[in-house]
């Protein structure tokens, strides 16, 4: 059985590695039958946390694609569907395929209502502000989520792409259950800026998105000398080694890698059982990971 980690301050436990659905719905996405097989492979491997967002799609005409896809896949899965937590996000738009912020309370309420329908649920287990909107006070955006929580439309509030100061401000308005920021060897700002440590101290789950680099960067890992040497020594893939490194940073860190194939989904989940030695973690800590 896959190890678990505590996701939220109220003690909710989920699989130590989750699954991020974005790449099943953006440019280059597989057909829906293949996407469903990938989600089933992740669930069969023990994943109990799936992360999505209304804007994981091709554009505003396609809003909710990933949410609908995940809801359908979970509904046809033969395992314990009640044990699967689907987290989603609101606060972005996709005009013309671009990614733009919209943290206005009116937009967040409408987005939440659409997500409830797309996911076919009465309440969303974890609803996250996708990113702060520079044109809207954060307290207004978070206040809108708190009102949705009070109404029972969402059960827990999360934040994404935030700083420690922003988490503290949000916490003064609503109980913050999770924070989702980028974390991988190429991008370590969540460590450098103290977000991971702060969340660990507050028992806030830290969802690490793009844990293997995202986009073209993850393609560099099979040729990285430090990562490949460790991978050979532990009998794992370079990608699993990097996910294990992300997990080593704090007990509240839960990576949410994406995948477009069943094999990649299973490999990522396998990292939950991989424990790197202190020396191996230090080797990756000290290695150079070029973004060029």
Secondary structure, DSSP 8 states (H G I E B T S, - for coil): ---EEE-STT--EEESB-EE-GGGTSTT---HHHHHHHHHHHHHTT--EEE--TT-SSSGGGTTHHHHHHHHHHHH-SS-GGG-EEEEEESEE-GGG--EE---HHHHHHHHHHHHHHHT-SSBSEEEE-S--TTS-HHHHHHHHHHHHHTTSBS-EEEES--HHHHHHHHTTS-EEEEEEE-SSS--HHHHTTHHHHHHHHT-EEEEESTT-STTGGGGGGG-HHHHHHHHHHT--HHHHHHHHHHTT-TTEEE----SSHHHHHHHHHGGG----HHHHHHHHHS-----
